[in-house]
Amino acid sequence: MKVDKSIVSITTIAGTMENFVLESMEYMQQMGWDVTLMCNTDQHLMDRVPHGMDCVHVPMERSFNIIRAIRCTLQLVKEFKKRKPTIVQYGTTHAALFGSIAAWLSRVPIRIHLQWGIYEYDKMGLAGKLYWFVEWLTCRLSTDIRPVSHKNLRVAVEEGLFKEGKGKVLGQGGTIGVDLARYPLDEKPMWRTRIRQQYGISEDAYVFGFVGRISKDKGINELMSAYKRLSDGNDAVLLLVGPDEGTVEKSLMDWAKHNPKVVFTGSVGHEEIPCCLAAMDTLVHPTYREGFGMVLQEAMAMEVPIITTDIPGPSEVIEDGVSGALVPSHDTDALYEAMMEFLENQERYRQFGANGRARVENCFDRTVMVKNLYQDKEELLLRLSNKTH
């Protein structure tokens, strides 16, 4: 029995769809699949969606509202019953919850949960129990789970979110990999100079950088505290690229904003990320939790050595002592010591950058990962076809 090659992909917001899903869906369309995207769309995404691919606006948001949740779920049910997709896949918390419920109610035969990270449920009190239940329900209603990394898979099974055998990690892990064409190393010196001039950073300064949300759960309290201890008596600069979410300790943020050696860029366009990374000597990413760490892969593509936390995801992206250094999460002292080590032994750790580039080329090249994602869907389709015989 022939099975229709049709897929609906759901994320909460447009930015996630554009950065983590769109290119894989474009490839599937080129391979003959009927593709529909569903998220809280914006014009930037709509301008990028190729001809022949539907993109449906579903007004989901990161903040939870019960009325909105019901409306979005019912809209998805209506869309699924109209389109009758063979596969529905969903990533990010709200899209995954609404999508899994709607796909189960609509009897979609293949329902894939893109598990891009899980919370530290035991450290969150009552909220942790609620988040665990939401994740458990999403996994329960899904036919297949695609954890972002092998350690995330192991933790999810240990947490009782699903049974071993229901989840599978594709390749070395990750979401969609890195488009290496966006990280040409011959442009790095020019980009480095431009960004440093733009933000008033000396060409000779050693730059510790961070890219992402300026928030507590990204380890910014620890990063600022470590840098505060380190910054006296040297020319080290802290370059923070991303939006301030207002969750960092007020005293630390006040100190940082009055320190001329701490540079805040605010939000920057996605096309500027490679340029900002080129201006850094080391990326510091002391996050508490992470799916896999796209920014880590991007930094490695730009030959920037990395200090990050020894948690599922980041600890699988880099190789400790080869392309970066791992420190415990929530540990300011360990972070300070690692940053001092990189600052005082710059030549040694510069090789980490070259090693990281080689690892990205071997493990996280987008062209390879997009094909892995496509092949996975074809295998699921074959499994379904065999069941219907």
CORQUIPE-V793948 format. One record per backbone hydrogen bond with DSSP energy under -0.5 kcal/mol. CO is the residue of the C=O (numbers start at 1). NH is the residue of the N-H. If there is no record, write none. Layout:
BEGIN
co-><CO & CO>
nh-><NH & NH>
END
This chain:
BEGIN
co-><4 & 5 & 6 & 6 & 7 & 8 & 9 & 10 & 12 & 13 & 14 & 15 & 16 & 17 & 17 & 21 & 21 & 22 & 23 & 24 & 25 & 26 & 27 & 28 & 29 & 33 & 34 & 35 & 36 & 37 & 38 & 39 & 39 & 40 & 42 & 43 & 44 & 45 & 45 & 50 & 52 & 54 & 56 & 56 & 58 & 65 & 66 & 67 & 68 & 69 & 70 & 71 & 72 & 73 & 74 & 75 & 76 & 77 & 78 & 79 & 80 & 86 & 87 & 88 & 89 & 90 & 92 & 93 & 94 & 95 & 96 & 97 & 98 & 99 & 100 & 101 & 102 & 103 & 104 & 109 & 110 & 110 & 111 & 111 & 111 & 112 & 112 & 113 & 113 & 114 & 114 & 115 & 119 & 120 & 121 & 124 & 124 & 125 & 126 & 127 & 128 & 129 & 130 & 131 & 132 & 133 & 134 & 135 & 136 & 137 & 138 & 139 & 144 & 145 & 146 & 148 & 149 & 150 & 151 & 152 & 153 & 154 & 155 & 156 & 156 & 157 & 163 & 166 & 169 & 170 & 178 & 178 & 179 & 180 & 184 & 185 & 187 & 188 & 189 & 190 & 191 & 192 & 193 & 194 & 195 & 196 & 197 & 202 & 205 & 206 & 206 & 207 & 207 & 207 & 208 & 209 & 210 & 213 & 214 & 214 & 215 & 215 & 216 & 217 & 217 & 219 & 220 & 221 & 222 & 223 & 224 & 225 & 226 & 227 & 231 & 237 & 237 & 238 & 238 & 239 & 239 & 240 & 240 & 240 & 241 & 242 & 243 & 243 & 249 & 250 & 251 & 252 & 253 & 254 & 255 & 256 & 258 & 259 & 261 & 261 & 262 & 263 & 263 & 266 & 269 & 269 & 270 & 272 & 273 & 274 & 275 & 276 & 277 & 281 & 282 & 282 & 283 & 283 & 285 & 285 & 293 & 294 & 295 & 296 & 297 & 298 & 299 & 300 & 303 & 305 & 306 & 307 & 308 & 309 & 311 & 312 & 313 & 313 & 314 & 318 & 319 & 319 & 319 & 323 & 324 & 325 & 327 & 328 & 330 & 331 & 332 & 333 & 334 & 335 & 336 & 337 & 338 & 339 & 340 & 341 & 343 & 345 & 346 & 347 & 348 & 349 & 349 & 350 & 350 & 351 & 352 & 353 & 354 & 355 & 356 & 357 & 358 & 359 & 359 & 360 & 364 & 365 & 365 & 366 & 367 & 368 & 369 & 370 & 371 & 372 & 373 & 374 & 375 & 376 & 377 & 378 & 379 & 380 & 381 & 382 & 383 & 384 & 385 & 386>
nh-><6 & 34 & 86 & 87 & 36 & 89 & 38 & 91 & 40 & 17 & 18 & 19 & 20 & 21 & 22 & 24 & 25 & 26 & 27 & 28 & 29 & 30 & 31 & 33 & 32 & 35 & 7 & 54 & 9 & 56 & 11 & 41 & 58 & 14 & 46 & 47 & 48 & 48 & 49 & 53 & 54 & 37 & 39 & 58 & 60 & 69 & 70 & 71 & 72 & 73 & 74 & 75 & 76 & 77 & 78 & 79 & 80 & 81 & 82 & 83 & 84 & 110 & 8 & 112 & 10 & 114 & 96 & 97 & 98 & 99 & 100 & 101 & 102 & 103 & 104 & 105 & 106 & 108 & 107 & 111 & 88 & 112 & 113 & 143 & 144 & 90 & 114 & 115 & 146 & 92 & 116 & 148 & 121 & 123 & 124 & 127 & 128 & 129 & 130 & 131 & 132 & 133 & 134 & 135 & 136 & 137 & 138 & 139 & 140 & 141 & 142 & 142 & 113 & 168 & 115 & 174 & 153 & 154 & 155 & 156 & 157 & 158 & 159 & 161 & 162 & 160 & 166 & 145 & 171 & 173 & 180 & 366 & 182 & 183 & 187 & 188 & 191 & 192 & 193 & 194 & 195 & 196 & 197 & 198 & 199 & 201 & 200 & 205 & 207 & 208 & 237 & 209 & 281 & 282 & 239 & 284 & 241 & 215 & 245 & 247 & 218 & 220 & 219 & 288 & 289 & 223 & 224 & 225 & 226 & 227 & 228 & 229 & 230 & 231 & 234 & 208 & 239 & 240 & 263 & 210 & 241 & 242 & 265 & 266 & 212 & 266 & 214 & 245 & 253 & 254 & 255 & 256 & 257 & 258 & 258 & 259 & 260 & 262 & 238 & 263 & 264 & 240 & 265 & 242 & 272 & 273 & 273 & 276 & 277 & 278 & 279 & 279 & 280 & 305 & 209 & 284 & 285 & 307 & 287 & 309 & 297 & 298 & 299 & 300 & 301 & 302 & 304 & 303 & 305 & 283 & 325 & 285 & 327 & 311 & 315 & 314 & 316 & 317 & 318 & 320 & 322 & 323 & 324 & 306 & 321 & 308 & 310 & 331 & 332 & 335 & 336 & 337 & 338 & 339 & 340 & 341 & 342 & 343 & 344 & 345 & 346 & 349 & 350 & 351 & 351 & 352 & 353 & 353 & 354 & 355 & 356 & 357 & 358 & 359 & 360 & 361 & 362 & 363 & 364 & 364 & 178 & 368 & 369 & 370 & 371 & 372 & 373 & 374 & 375 & 376 & 377 & 378 & 379 & 380 & 381 & 382 & 383 & 384 & 385 & 386 & 387 & 388 & 389 & 389>
END
